[in-house]
Amino acid sequence: MTQVTDHGGGVRSLRVPIPDNPLGHTLVYVVDTDRGPVLIDTGWDDPDSWDTLAEGLTACGTSPGEIHGVVVTHHHPDHHGLSGRVREASGAWIAMHAADTAVVRRTREARPERWLTYMTAKLAAAGAPEEHLAPLRTARPGTLPGLAPALPDREIVPGELLALPGRRLRAIWTPGHTPGHVCLHLEEEHPARLPGHGRLFSGDHLLPGITPHIGLYEDPDDTTVTDPLGDYLDSLERIARLAPAEVLPAHQHAFPDAAARVRQLLTHHEERLCGLLTLLSEPLTPWQLAERMEWNRPWDRIPYGSRNIAVSEAEAHLRRLVKLGRAEAVAGSDPVRYVAAQ
């Protein structure tokens, strides 16, 4: 049976499983409106996940066919995956921030050959060894999994109220985990009258016990050098100033005192940056830095695809250090190595 939690005030959450993932599940929120229920995120596109979502909606007294709209915090498949199927069942609209919609559009339109070429070049520039690059060089595009996430039909505009009749739900742009990640501020008194300013659906931006991945989501045709970790840290401080009474995240469990959790995360990232500077006492490529960083398991036990994600996160941290003037590229190195600034 689907686990349903009633958070009061016309808000419930459903635990929708993520297959073969240590996170276990996504918390999909069902928000009552005057036009019918609206979902915040939908869960992974998997038959068991869909059955769980449908059973949970039935337990809430509704069904997939009665959903009025879907608000997506960000484009990752454990959040956006079932959005298209919900729309097929109900005709619901799907809303997403324009920056993440652009990622979805690129995913749908890019040819597999182009993705392989781009990934190979990025990893080679990061210093990946040939044994890691070889599978990408020899992969046949036809063997790649086809990804066609649903294209949203509404744009979430930061600072504006969403069109949810009878509710006050305001979008807060919180880039970092993805370029278009949004938190959603329910500007209504907490049903238990907890002190603070309403409730916050935080997606993956603010979680009670884990830190979200901060990596790179770049357009191969755009040469802009982004700073996703800097964006994330700035977004954290913006949420702390909001001071919601309760945070309703997409994983783990609801919790109070967003400001305290933000302080923990800011401290964590500063400590991590300082630790990376110690590693950068010698010149390292992004790949070499990733090999030496602390992860949830030893580097030699990290799966192939997860290593790509780890290198992306290492590069995001390097960009932050370079922007702060705390690290610099070694002139003439190829692949580029970085070292702590003197």
N, C-alpha and C positions, 0 to 999 in steps of 0.2 A: 504494500500500500504506500502511496505517496505521502510523505510527511508534509503536513500543512501546518503553518504557524499563523495564528491570528495576532497581528500587531495592533489591532484596534483602529478605530477611525476609518474603516473601510479599506484597510491595507492588510493583505495576507502574503505569505511567501510559500513557495513550493520548492522542494529539493529535487532538482532535475539532474540525473547522473551524467557525468562526463566519462565516457568509456576509456579504460586503461590510463587513468590520470590520477596522480596522488592527491590532487585537490578533491576528488570524489564527486563533487556536485556543484552546480550553479544555483544560487538562490534567485528564482524568478519571482518577481513581485506582481501581484494582482491588485490593481487600484480601482476601486469602484468610482464611476463617474455617472453623471446624469444621462449619458448616451450609451452606457454599458461598460463592461470591464476593459481596462487598458493594462497591457503587460509592460513591465520594465524588464527588458531582456527576455530571451526565450529558451536558451539552452542549446546544446550540441545537436546537430542534425544526424540523429541516429534513431533507428526504430524503437529501441527500448526507451530512449529519452523522450521521444514523441508520446509513447504510451503513458509514461509517467506524467508528462505535462497534461495530457488529456484527462487522466484519472484525477489528478490534482484539481483541475478546473471543475470536474464533476463534483468533487468533494466540497468545492466552494459554491456550488449551486449554479454553475454555468458550464460552458463547453467551448472548444476551439471555434465553433461556428458562431458564437456570440461575441467574440472579441471585437471591440471597437477600434483599437489602435495598438501599435507596438512602438515603444520608445526604446531605442538601443543606446546603451551607454558608450559602447565602442564596438568596432567591427570584428573582434576576435570570435572564432567559431563557437566557443562555449557560451557566448552571449547573443550573437546574431544568427547562429546556425539554423534555428527552426523558424526564423521570421517569415521566410517565404512560404513555408507550409502553413503557418497560421494565416497568412494573407490568402492563400488558396482556399482555406476552409471557411473563411469569414468575410473576405473582402476588406479586411482591416488595412488601414494605412500603416506605413513604416517610416519612422522619423529617425534621422541620424545627423550628426554634425557634418558639414560640408567637407572637412578635411578627411574624415574617415570614409565618407561616400566616395571621394576621389580614389582612395585605396581600393575600395570594393570595385569601382569601375575599372581600374587598372588590372585587378585580379581577373575580372571577367573577360577583358579584351586582349590581354597580353598573350602572344603566342608562346607555347612552351619552350621553343627554341630560344626566344629572346630571354626568357627567365633563366634558362640554363647558362647562357652566355654571360648575362649580368652577374649571376651568383658566382660563377667561376672567376670572373675578373675581380669582383669585390673581395673574395676570399684570398686570391693570389696577392692582391695589394695589401691585405692584412698580414701576409706572411704565412699562410697555410702551407703545410708541406705537400709535396706532390701526391703522396698516398691518400691524402684527404681530397685533393682535387680530381684524382683519376676517375672516381665514379661519376662526377659531373661531366667530365670531358667525354666519357663513353656512353652516357645515358641516352636512350632513345626517347624522344619526346612523347611518343605514343604510350610509353610505360608510366608516365607521370600521372598521378591522380588528378582527375578533373575537378577544379574548384569553380563553382558558379554561385557564390552567395547572392542573396536577393538584393536587387538594387533598390534602395529606399526611394520613396516618392514624396517625402516631406523633409524639409531642412530644419534642424534644431538651431535656433539662433541664440547665441549666448546673451544672457541678461533678460531675455523675453520669457513671458509666461507661455507654456504650451497650451494648445487648444484642447483642454480637458474640461468640458462643461461641469460646473459645480465644484471644481478643485482649483487650488492655486499651486501650480508646479512650475518652478522657474529653473531654467537651464543655466548651469555654471560651467564654463569651459575650463577644463583641467587637463591640458595636454601634458604628455610625458610618457605614459604607458603606451598610448597611441597618439597621433597628432590631433585627432578629433574627439578624444575622450571627454565625456561630460558627466558631471554630477548633477543631481536633480534635487532641488530644495523644495520640499513640501511646506509652504508658508502657511501652515495652519497650527493651531494650538495642539500640543501633544495630548493624546487621549488620556494619558495618566497625569497630565499637567506637570510634567517634569520641567525644571527650569531650563531656559534656553530658547532658541529661535527655530521652532518647527523641527522637522526631521529631514535627514539627508540620505538619499539613495546614492551611494558612493561608487557603485561599480567596482572596478579594481583599483581605484585611485587611493582609497583609504581602507585598509583591512586591519582587523584587530590583532593578528598575530604573524602576518607575513608581509614581505615587501614585494611589490609588483616588479616584474621585469621592465627595465628601461633599455630599449634598444633603438634601432634605426628603421624607419619606414620612409624610404626615399624614392622619388620618381627618377628612374634611370635617365630621363631627359632633362632633369633639373640639377644644376651644379651647385645649388645653394648648400652651404655647410650648416646643418642644423645643430641645435644644442638641446636634445631631448631631456637630459638630466637637469639642466638649468630650468627648462620649462616645468618639469615635474616639481622641483623644489619651490619655485615661485607659486605654482598652483597649490601646493600644500599650505603655504602661508595664507593664501587667499581663503582656503577652507577653514583654517583655524580662526580667522577673523569673523567668519560667518557664525560661529558658535552655535551649532545646532544642538538641540536637547538630546538627540539620539542619532546614531549613524546606522543605516541599514545597508550593509555591504553585499556584494554579489557572491562572496564566499565566507565560510566560517559562521559568524553569528553577529547579531546586533550588539551595539555597545554604546555607552555614553562617553562624554568628554573627548570630543574630537581634538581639541587643542592639545591635550596631554599626549594623545597618540601621534599627532603631528610633531611635537617636540621630540618624541622618541625616534621618529623616522629621520628628522633633520640631523639629530645626533649620530644616528647610524650611518648616514651617507657621508657626513664629515669624517667620521672615523674611517670609513672605507676609503675615501679619497686620500687621507693621510697614509693609510696602509699601502695604497698603490704608489704613492710617492716614494716610500721606502723601497718597493720593488723596482722603481725606476731610477734607482741609484746607478744602474747600468742600462745602456740603451736596449730597448725591447720593442719588437713589433706588437701590434694588437693581439696576434695569435699567441706569441710568447707570454704576453701579460695575462691573457686568459688562462693559459696553462698553469700559471703561478697563483692566480686568484683563488680565494676560498669559495667553494661551491658546496652544495648539499651532499656531494659525494666526490671521491677522488677523480681527477681528470681522466684516468684510463678506464673509468667505469661510466663515463658520460657518453650516451649514445651519439651516433653520428649527427643526426639532425639537431640535437641539443647543443652540440659543440658550436654549430653555426650561430645559434641564439646566444651562447656565452660570448663568442667573439664580438657579436653585435653589441652586447652590453659593455664589454671591455672598451670598445671604441667609443661608445657614448660617454663613458667615464673619462677617457682620454681627452675628448673634445671639451668637456667641462674644465679639466685641469689646464688645458692649453688656453681656453678663453679667460681663465682666471690668472694667467701668467705664471702658473705653478709648474708647468711642464712645457716642453718644446720639442719640435721635430728636429732630428739630427740632419743637418744639411747634407745633401748628396746621397743619403742612404736609400737603398732600393732592395726590397720593400722598405717603406719608411719606418724608421725606429724612433722612439720617443724616450726622452730622458727628463728627470726632474730639473727644473730651472735652477740655476745657481744664484 
